Amino acid sequence: MSDLTSARAIAADVRSGRSSAVEVSKAAIDRVRILQPVLNALTHFDAEMTLAEAAAVDARIADGETLPLAGVPIVVKDTIWVAGRPITQGSRLFATSVPPEDAQAVRLLRQAGAIILGIGASSEFACKGVTTSPLHGVTRHPMDRSLTPGGSSGGPAVAVASDMAPLALGTDAGGSSRRPPAHVGIVGFKPSQDVIPYGLGYPEPFWNIQVIAPITRDVCDAALMFEVLANGPAVGILEPAAEDLQGLRIAFAPTLGLDAKVDEDVAATLDGAVRRFRRSGYDIVDAAPVWPAGTDPADAMPLQWAGLAALHGERWRRAPDDFDPDIGVQIEAGLRLTGVDVANALEASRRIREVMRSFLGKFDLVLSATTPCAAWPSSRLGPESIGGAPAGPRDHAAFTPQFNHAGLPAISIPCGSSAAGLPLGLQIGGGFGRDRTVLRVAAALERLLA
């Protein structure tokens, strides 16, 4: 985007008159026209709509408004309502759906001067760990087109990583806006539950664990976006984060205490990063949550299947060809569940919440891997192997859902590369409402890693 690399720099230049929202938008549009045919990151792109929004922002600046995101292009995930643009949830069922209003989060971004550049691709109903759908096809990794960026917020993550836009708005119900950023080398922030308003939108197959999530190039832009979205509704929820960063109690739990496989280069990269943090004065101890025997993060997955079955089971039975077959498998699983199965999954979710909240009552923060592996071929639901052992289709998502079930904030920042040169992520999690602490520490650690 011209020579500006951050939302902060773009907004400062537009506010000062050194640039205009229209000029910034034209540069972004040029990049989309080059990259979209290659990466398939967007499901909807209309240059005239974007330029009209940019002209309106320039008029607001001329009228004296001070806008924190003045002229900043943003990509919004294809599950979040944006008035006047097709929002399809990656599904043929909603192929022609155009919401009548913005989701509240989108409205707040527009009020701050952000400009909708396009709609970012998602897997169908945001329920798959790769970004593919029968409606929109395959979204490609910006470093290797044979690979997936992960999912479900793969389109927004790829748009930011490829410099189409400095900001994107994703959703996260189990890591959907942390794992794709980790795989493409950018930042994804999952806030505490209910801190960022969601607003009007489609019914979702999740049980109060999904949040709106900023996806950005660096932590400071994530913090800027978070403040725009959270300041009003979050009053009384968020702590001010006035701590001395060097005095925080930080735990290092690479696998969050779970018996989960991790690739060797992921483990080595994390260890190297933590050694650097310790040398810089951070008090980091090796400690992990203690899980009840037999605990498996997948124990709560039936809640998603039940949600899908409740929303779409009848249509699936009538017209299965309307669906992504991978989502059909989940719907069928949901239709087979008993009330006892759902109760057991709810209990698993409660147990995860209890363990994570208890652990983060003893520590201010916990550091872990975002994912146990780097990106894998887009033809597969997950990597063939992790840590030298065969991997299941959800093993790549081993360390992110815990924060959703616990309602806690967590961020993924880049922390190095795999043996093949692909990005890897460090996850930083904190206690409920301590979003600003997580962001401040993430910014400090990001600088050390740089």
C-alpha positions as CSV (number, residue, x, y, z in Angstrom):
1,M,0.0,0.0,0.0
2,S,2.1,2.9,-1.3
3,D,5.0,3.0,1.0
4,L,3.0,2.8,4.2
5,T,3.2,-0.5,6.2
6,S,1.0,0.1,9.2
7,A,-2.5,1.3,9.9
8,R,-1.1,3.8,12.3
9,A,1.1,5.4,9.5
10,I,-1.7,5.4,7.0
11,A,-4.2,7.1,9.4
12,A,-1.6,9.6,10.5
13,D,-0.8,10.6,6.9
14,V,-4.5,10.8,5.9
15,R,-5.4,12.9,9.0
16,S,-2.5,15.3,8.4
17,G,-3.3,15.7,4.7
18,R,0.0,14.2,3.5
19,S,-2.1,11.6,1.8
20,S,-5.8,11.0,1.2
21,A,-8.1,8.1,1.8
22,V,-8.8,7.9,-2.0
23,E,-5.0,7.6,-2.7
24,V,-4.5,4.9,-0.1
25,S,-7.5,3.0,-1.5
26,K,-6.3,3.2,-5.1
27,A,-3.0,1.7,-4.0
28,A,-4.8,-1.1,-2.2
29,I,-7.1,-1.7,-5.1
30,D,-4.1,-2.1,-7.4
31,R,-2.6,-4.7,-5.2
32,V,-5.9,-6.6,-5.0
33,R,-6.1,-6.7,-8.8
34,I,-2.6,-8.3,-8.9
35,L,-2.9,-10.7,-6.0
36,Q,-6.5,-11.8,-5.9
37,P,-6.3,-14.0,-9.0
38,V,-3.3,-15.7,-7.5
39,L,-4.3,-16.1,-3.8
40,N,-8.1,-16.1,-3.9
41,A,-8.2,-14.3,-0.5
42,L,-11.4,-12.3,-1.2
43,T,-15.0,-13.4,-1.9
44,H,-16.2,-9.9,-2.9
45,F,-14.3,-6.9,-4.2
46,D,-15.8,-3.8,-5.7
47,A,-13.4,-1.0,-6.4
48,E,-16.1,1.6,-6.9
49,M,-17.7,0.9,-3.6
50,T,-14.3,1.2,-1.9
51,L,-13.5,4.5,-3.6
52,A,-16.9,5.9,-2.7
53,E,-16.2,5.1,1.0
54,A,-12.8,6.6,0.7
55,A,-14.1,9.9,-0.7
56,A,-16.6,10.0,2.2
57,V,-13.8,9.7,4.7
58,D,-11.8,12.4,3.0
59,A,-14.9,14.7,3.3
60,R,-15.1,13.9,7.0
61,I,-11.5,14.8,7.5
62,A,-12.0,18.0,5.6
63,D,-14.9,18.8,8.0
64,G,-12.6,18.5,10.9
65,E,-13.3,15.0,12.2
66,T,-10.4,13.2,14.0
67,L,-10.5,9.6,12.9
68,P,-8.2,7.0,14.5
69,L,-8.4,4.7,11.4
70,A,-8.7,7.5,8.8
71,G,-8.5,6.0,5.3
72,V,-7.2,2.5,6.5
73,P,-8.3,-0.3,4.2
74,I,-9.8,-3.3,6.0
75,V,-10.9,-6.8,4.9
76,V,-13.9,-8.3,6.7
77,K,-14.4,-12.1,7.0
78,D,-17.2,-13.6,4.9
79,T,-19.3,-14.4,8.0
80,I,-19.6,-10.9,9.5
81,W,-22.4,-8.6,8.2
82,V,-21.3,-5.7,6.0
83,A,-24.3,-3.8,4.6
84,G,-24.6,-3.8,0.9
85,R,-22.0,-6.5,0.2
86,P,-22.6,-10.3,-0.3
87,I,-21.8,-12.1,2.9
88,T,-22.1,-15.8,2.1
89,Q,-20.5,-17.8,5.0
90,G,-18.7,-19.6,2.3
91,S,-22.0,-21.5,1.6
92,R,-24.2,-22.0,-1.5
93,L,-27.1,-21.6,0.8
94,F,-26.2,-17.9,1.2
95,A,-24.7,-17.2,-2.2
96,T,-26.9,-14.2,-2.9
97,S,-27.3,-12.9,0.7
98,V,-26.7,-9.2,1.2
99,P,-27.1,-8.0,4.8
100,P,-29.2,-4.9,5.3
101,E,-27.0,-3.6,8.1
102,D,-23.5,-3.7,9.4
103,A,-22.5,-5.8,12.3
104,Q,-21.8,-3.5,15.3
105,A,-18.1,-4.2,15.0
106,V,-18.1,-3.1,11.4
107,R,-20.1,0.0,12.3
108,L,-17.4,0.9,14.9
109,L,-14.6,0.5,12.3
110,R,-16.4,2.7,9.8
111,Q,-17.1,5.3,12.4
112,A,-13.3,5.4,13.1
113,G,-12.6,6.0,9.4
114,A,-11.8,2.5,8.1
115,I,-12.7,1.6,4.6
116,I,-14.0,-1.8,3.5
117,L,-11.6,-3.0,0.8
118,G,-13.2,-6.4,0.4
119,I,-14.7,-9.5,2.0
120,G,-12.2,-12.2,3.1
121,A,-12.7,-15.9,2.4
122,S,-13.8,-18.4,5.0
123,S,-14.5,-22.1,5.1
124,E,-18.2,-22.9,5.1
125,F,-19.9,-21.6,8.3
126,A,-16.3,-21.0,9.7
127,C,-16.3,-24.7,10.7
128,K,-13.1,-26.1,9.0
129,G,-9.4,-25.6,9.7
130,V,-8.6,-24.9,6.0
131,T,-10.0,-22.1,3.9
132,T,-11.8,-23.9,1.1
133,S,-15.5,-23.9,0.1
134,P,-17.5,-25.2,-2.9
135,L,-18.8,-21.7,-3.4
136,H,-15.5,-19.8,-3.5
137,G,-12.8,-22.4,-4.0
138,V,-9.3,-22.6,-2.4
139,T,-7.5,-19.7,-0.7
140,R,-3.7,-20.0,-1.2
141,H,-0.8,-19.4,1.2
142,P,1.1,-16.3,0.1
143,M,4.5,-18.0,0.4
144,D,3.5,-21.3,-1.4
145,R,0.3,-21.6,-3.4
146,S,0.2,-25.3,-2.9
147,L,-0.3,-24.8,0.9
148,T,-3.3,-23.7,3.0
149,P,-3.1,-20.7,5.3
150,G,-5.3,-22.7,7.7
151,G,-8.8,-21.7,8.6
152,S,-11.3,-20.6,9.0
153,S,-10.1,-16.9,8.7
154,G,-7.7,-17.8,6.0
155,G,-8.9,-15.1,3.5
156,P,-8.5,-12.2,6.0
157,A,-5.1,-13.5,7.1
158,V,-3.8,-13.9,3.5
159,A,-5.1,-10.4,2.6
160,V,-3.0,-8.9,5.4
161,A,0.0,-11.1,4.9
162,S,0.1,-10.2,1.2
163,D,-0.2,-6.5,1.9
164,M,-3.6,-6.1,0.3
165,A,-4.7,-4.4,3.5
166,P,-3.1,-3.6,6.9
167,L,-6.1,-4.8,8.9
168,A,-8.7,-7.5,8.8
169,L,-11.6,-8.5,10.9
170,G,-12.0,-12.2,11.6
171,T,-13.9,-14.5,14.0
172,D,-12.4,-17.0,16.4
173,A,-14.3,-19.9,18.0
174,G,-11.4,-22.2,18.4
175,G,-8.4,-20.5,16.9
176,S,-9.7,-19.4,13.6
177,S,-8.0,-16.0,13.8
178,R,-4.8,-17.1,15.5
179,R,-3.8,-20.2,13.6
180,P,-4.0,-18.7,10.0
181,P,-2.0,-15.6,11.2
182,A,0.6,-18.0,12.7
183,H,0.8,-19.9,9.4
184,V,1.3,-16.8,7.3
185,G,3.5,-14.8,9.6
186,I,1.3,-12.0,11.0
187,V,-0.7,-11.2,14.2
188,G,-4.1,-12.5,15.3
189,F,-5.7,-11.4,18.6
190,K,-8.6,-13.2,20.3
191,P,-10.1,-10.9,23.0
192,S,-11.9,-11.9,26.1
193,Q,-15.4,-13.1,25.6
194,D,-18.0,-10.3,25.0
195,V,-15.4,-7.5,25.1
196,I,-15.8,-6.6,21.5
197,P,-19.4,-6.3,20.3
198,Y,-20.5,-8.6,17.6
199,G,-23.9,-7.1,16.6
200,L,-26.3,-8.2,14.0
201,G,-25.4,-11.3,12.0
202,Y,-26.3,-14.9,11.1
203,P,-27.1,-17.5,13.7
204,E,-23.9,-19.5,14.4
205,P,-23.2,-23.1,15.3
206,F,-21.1,-22.2,18.4
207,W,-21.9,-22.1,22.1
208,N,-20.9,-18.6,23.4
209,I,-17.2,-19.1,22.5
210,Q,-16.9,-17.1,19.3
211,V,-15.4,-13.6,19.3
212,I,-14.6,-10.9,16.8
213,A,-10.8,-10.9,16.3
214,P,-8.4,-8.3,14.9
215,I,-5.9,-9.6,12.3
216,T,-2.9,-7.3,11.6
217,R,0.7,-7.0,10.6
218,D,2.0,-6.1,14.0
219,V,0.8,-5.9,17.6
220,C,0.5,-2.1,17.8
221,D,-2.0,-2.2,15.0
222,A,-3.9,-5.0,16.7
223,A,-4.0,-2.8,19.9
224,L,-5.2,0.2,17.9
225,M,-8.0,-1.9,16.3
226,F,-8.9,-3.3,19.7
227,E,-9.3,0.1,21.3
228,V,-11.6,1.2,18.5
229,L,-13.7,-1.9,18.9
230,A,-13.7,-2.3,22.7
231,N,-13.4,1.0,24.5
232,G,-17.1,1.6,24.9
233,P,-18.6,-1.8,25.6
234,A,-15.5,-3.0,27.6
235,V,-15.7,-0.3,30.3
236,G,-15.7,-2.1,33.6
237,I,-14.5,-5.4,32.0
238,L,-10.9,-4.6,30.9
239,E,-8.1,-3.9,33.3
240,P,-5.9,-0.9,32.5
241,A,-2.7,-2.9,32.1
242,A,-0.5,-0.6,34.1
243,E,1.8,-3.4,35.4
244,D,5.6,-3.3,35.2
245,L,6.1,-5.8,32.4
246,Q,9.3,-7.1,33.9
247,G,7.4,-8.0,37.1
248,L,4.8,-10.2,35.6
249,R,4.5,-13.9,36.4
250,I,4.8,-15.7,33.1
251,A,4.5,-19.5,32.6
252,F,6.0,-21.3,29.6
253,A,3.8,-24.3,28.7
254,P,4.6,-25.2,25.0
255,T,1.7,-27.7,24.8
256,L,-0.4,-26.2,27.6
257,G,0.2,-29.3,29.6
258,L,-1.4,-31.6,27.0
259,D,0.0,-34.8,25.7
260,A,0.0,-33.4,22.1
261,K,2.5,-33.9,19.3
262,V,4.7,-31.0,18.2
263,D,7.1,-30.7,15.3
264,E,10.7,-30.6,16.3
265,D,11.3,-27.2,14.6
266,V,8.3,-25.7,16.4
267,A,9.6,-26.9,19.8
268,A,13.2,-25.6,19.0
269,T,11.9,-22.2,17.8
270,L,9.8,-21.7,21.0
271,D,12.7,-22.7,23.2
272,G,14.9,-20.2,21.5
273,A,12.4,-17.4,21.8
274,V,11.8,-18.1,25.5
275,R,15.6,-18.1,26.2
276,R,15.8,-14.7,24.6
277,F,12.9,-13.4,26.7
278,R,14.6,-14.7,29.9
279,R,17.9,-13.0,29.0
280,S,15.9,-9.7,28.6
281,G,14.7,-10.0,32.2
282,Y,11.3,-11.6,32.0
283,D,10.4,-13.9,34.9
284,I,9.3,-17.0,32.9
285,V,8.9,-20.4,34.7
286,D,8.2,-23.8,33.2
287,A,4.7,-24.5,34.4
288,A,1.5,-25.8,32.7
289,P,-2.2,-26.4,33.5
290,V,-2.9,-29.7,35.1
291,W,-5.7,-31.5,33.2
292,P,-7.9,-34.3,34.5
293,A,-7.0,-37.7,33.3
294,G,-8.2,-38.4,29.8
295,T,-8.8,-34.8,28.9
296,D,-8.8,-34.2,25.2
297,P,-9.6,-30.7,23.7
298,A,-11.7,-32.6,21.0
299,D,-14.2,-33.7,23.7
300,A,-16.0,-30.4,23.2
301,M,-16.2,-30.6,19.4
302,P,-19.6,-32.2,19.4
303,L,-21.0,-28.8,20.4
304,Q,-20.1,-27.5,16.9
305,W,-21.6,-30.6,15.3
306,A,-24.8,-30.1,17.2
307,G,-24.9,-26.5,16.3
308,L,-24.5,-27.2,12.6
309,A,-27.2,-29.9,12.8
310,A,-29.6,-27.6,14.5
311,L,-29.1,-24.9,12.0
312,H,-28.7,-26.8,8.8
313,G,-29.6,-30.5,9.4
314,E,-33.0,-30.3,7.7
315,R,-31.5,-28.7,4.5
316,W,-28.6,-31.2,4.5
317,R,-31.1,-34.1,4.5
318,R,-33.0,-32.6,1.6
319,A,-30.1,-31.3,-0.5
320,P,-26.7,-32.6,0.6
321,D,-25.1,-31.3,-2.7
322,D,-25.6,-27.8,-1.5
323,F,-22.9,-28.3,1.2
324,D,-19.2,-28.7,1.5
325,P,-18.9,-32.5,2.0
326,D,-16.5,-31.9,5.0
327,I,-19.3,-29.8,6.7
328,G,-21.8,-32.5,5.8
329,V,-19.7,-35.0,7.8
330,Q,-20.0,-32.7,10.8
331,I,-23.8,-32.2,10.3
332,E,-24.3,-36.0,10.2
333,A,-22.3,-36.4,13.3
334,G,-24.5,-33.7,15.0
335,L,-27.7,-35.5,13.9
336,R,-26.5,-38.7,15.5
337,L,-25.7,-37.1,18.9
338,T,-27.9,-37.8,21.9
339,G,-28.8,-35.5,24.7
340,V,-26.2,-37.3,26.9
341,D,-23.5,-36.7,24.2
342,V,-24.3,-32.9,24.2
343,A,-24.2,-32.8,28.0
344,N,-20.8,-34.5,28.0
345,A,-19.5,-32.0,25.5
346,L,-20.8,-29.1,27.6
347,E,-19.1,-30.7,30.6
348,A,-15.9,-30.9,28.7
349,S,-16.2,-27.2,27.8
350,R,-16.8,-26.3,31.5
351,R,-13.8,-28.4,32.6
352,I,-11.5,-26.6,30.1
353,R,-12.8,-23.3,31.4
354,E,-12.2,-24.3,35.0
355,V,-8.6,-25.5,34.4
356,M,-7.5,-22.5,32.3
357,R,-9.0,-19.9,34.5
358,S,-7.5,-21.6,37.6
359,F,-4.1,-21.7,36.0
360,L,-4.3,-18.0,34.9
361,G,-5.2,-17.1,38.4
362,K,-1.7,-18.2,39.5
363,F,0.1,-16.6,36.5
364,D,-0.4,-13.4,34.7
365,L,0.4,-14.9,31.3
366,V,1.1,-18.2,29.6
367,L,3.3,-18.7,26.5
368,S,2.7,-21.7,24.2
369,A,2.9,-22.7,20.6
370,T,0.0,-21.3,18.5
371,T,0.1,-24.4,16.3
372,P,2.2,-27.6,16.6
373,C,3.2,-27.5,12.9
374,A,3.7,-25.2,9.9
375,A,1.3,-24.9,7.0
376,W,0.4,-28.0,5.0
377,P,-1.0,-28.8,1.5
378,S,-4.4,-27.3,0.9
379,S,-5.7,-30.6,-0.4
380,R,-5.7,-32.0,3.2
381,L,-7.8,-31.1,6.2
382,G,-4.6,-31.3,8.3
383,P,-1.0,-32.3,8.0
384,E,-0.2,-35.9,7.3
385,S,2.1,-36.0,10.4
386,I,3.0,-33.9,13.4
387,G,6.1,-34.6,15.5
388,G,6.9,-37.6,13.4
389,A,3.6,-39.4,14.1
390,P,0.4,-39.7,12.0
391,A,-1.9,-36.7,12.6
392,G,-5.6,-36.5,12.8
393,P,-7.6,-33.8,10.9
394,R,-7.8,-31.5,14.0
395,D,-4.4,-32.2,15.6
396,H,-3.1,-28.9,14.1
397,A,-5.6,-27.1,16.4
398,A,-4.4,-28.5,19.7
399,F,-3.5,-25.3,21.6
400,T,-6.1,-22.7,20.6
401,P,-9.6,-23.8,21.6
402,Q,-8.9,-23.8,25.3
403,F,-8.9,-20.0,25.4
404,N,-12.3,-19.9,23.7
405,H,-13.9,-22.3,26.1
406,A,-12.4,-20.3,29.0
407,G,-13.4,-16.9,27.5
408,L,-9.8,-15.7,27.9
409,P,-7.7,-13.4,25.7
410,A,-4.9,-14.8,23.5
411,I,-2.7,-13.5,20.7
412,S,-0.5,-15.2,18.2
413,I,2.7,-13.3,17.1
414,P,5.4,-14.5,14.6
415,C,8.3,-16.2,16.4
416,G,10.4,-17.7,13.7
417,S,10.3,-20.2,10.8
418,S,10.1,-24.0,10.3
419,A,12.9,-26.0,8.7
420,A,11.2,-25.3,5.4
421,G,11.2,-21.5,6.0
422,L,7.4,-21.3,6.8
423,P,6.2,-19.0,9.6
424,L,5.5,-20.2,13.1
425,G,3.6,-18.5,15.9
426,L,4.0,-17.9,19.6
427,Q,0.7,-17.8,21.6
428,I,0.4,-15.5,24.6
429,G,-2.7,-15.9,26.8
430,G,-3.9,-14.1,29.9
431,G,-6.6,-13.9,32.5
432,F,-10.1,-12.7,31.8
433,G,-10.3,-9.0,30.9
434,R,-6.5,-8.6,30.8
435,D,-6.5,-8.0,27.1
436,R,-4.4,-4.9,27.3
437,T,-1.8,-6.7,29.4
438,V,-1.6,-9.4,26.7
439,L,-1.2,-6.8,24.0
440,R,1.5,-4.8,25.9
441,V,3.5,-7.9,26.5
442,A,3.0,-9.2,23.0
443,A,4.3,-5.8,21.6
444,A,7.4,-6.0,23.9
445,L,8.1,-9.7,22.9
446,E,7.5,-8.9,19.2
447,R,10.3,-6.2,19.5
448,L,12.7,-8.7,21.1
449,L,11.9,-11.3,18.4
450,A,12.5,-8.7,15.6
